[in-house]
């Protein structure tokens, strides 16, 4: 996958919206690659139906955006974060 060109933001937004329509009760999570997306791109994904992110320092080996950046974006967009899911194990 490393030699593949990045997914265009409008394609990502369409994927999020399609997933939301097809599976309305599922968690549509933005994860690896958010550091490559603009704030506007992330905002459009949330408005298209994304309702979950991975937070904290790293997702496996890829860094995530700083938690304070995420909180500032949520505040700017008028989104209220929920508590993290707890593991069932």
C-alpha positions in Angstrom: 0.0 0.0 0.0 2.9 2.4 0.6 3.3 3.1 -3.2 -0.4 4.0 -3.7 -1.4 7.6 -4.1 -3.3 9.0 -1.1 -7.1 8.9 -1.2 -8.5 12.3 -2.3 -10.5 14.1 0.4 -13.7 14.2 -1.6 -13.5 10.4 -2.1 -13.0 10.0 1.6 -16.0 12.2 2.4 -18.1 10.1 -0.1 -17.0 6.9 1.6 -18.0 8.2 5.0 -21.4 9.4 3.7 -22.1 6.1 1.9 -21.1 4.1 5.0 -23.4 6.3 7.2 -26.3 5.7 4.8 -25.8 2.0 4.4 -25.1 1.3 8.1 -26.7 4.1 10.1 -26.1 2.7 13.6 -22.4 1.8 13.2 -19.4 3.7 14.4 -17.7 5.4 11.4 -14.2 6.1 12.7 -11.5 8.3 11.3 -8.2 6.8 12.3 -4.8 6.5 10.6 -4.2 9.3 8.2 -6.0 12.0 10.0 -2.6 13.8 10.4 -2.6 14.0 6.6 -6.1 15.5 6.4 -6.8 19.2 6.8 -9.0 20.5 9.6 -11.6 21.3 6.9 -11.3 17.8 5.5 -11.9 16.2 8.9 -14.8 18.6 9.5 -16.4 17.5 6.2 -16.0 13.9 7.2 -17.7 14.5 10.5 -20.6 16.4 8.8 -20.8 13.5 6.3 -21.3 11.0 9.1 -18.1 10.1 10.8 -18.7 9.9 14.6 -15.6 8.3 16.1 -11.9 8.9 16.1 -8.8 7.2 17.6 -7.3 9.4 20.2 -4.1 9.3 22.3 -0.5 9.3 21.2 -0.3 6.5 18.7 -2.3 4.1 16.7 0.1 1.2 16.4 3.1 3.0 14.9 1.4 6.1 13.4 1.0 9.2 15.6 -2.5 10.6 16.1 -3.2 14.4 16.3 -2.7 15.9 19.7 -5.8 15.5 21.9 -5.9 19.2 22.5 -6.1 19.8 18.7 -9.0 17.3 18.5 -10.8 19.1 21.3 -10.3 22.5 19.7 -11.7 21.2 16.4 -14.7 19.6 18.2 -15.4 22.9 20.0 -15.1 24.9 16.7 -17.5 22.5 15.0 -19.9 22.4 17.9 -19.3 18.7 18.5 -19.5 17.1 22.0 -17.0 14.2 22.5 -18.3 11.1 24.3 -16.3 9.1 26.7 -14.0 6.4 25.2 -15.2 2.9 24.7 -14.1 0.4 27.3 -12.6 -2.9 26.4 -14.8 -6.0 26.8 -11.7 -8.1 27.5 
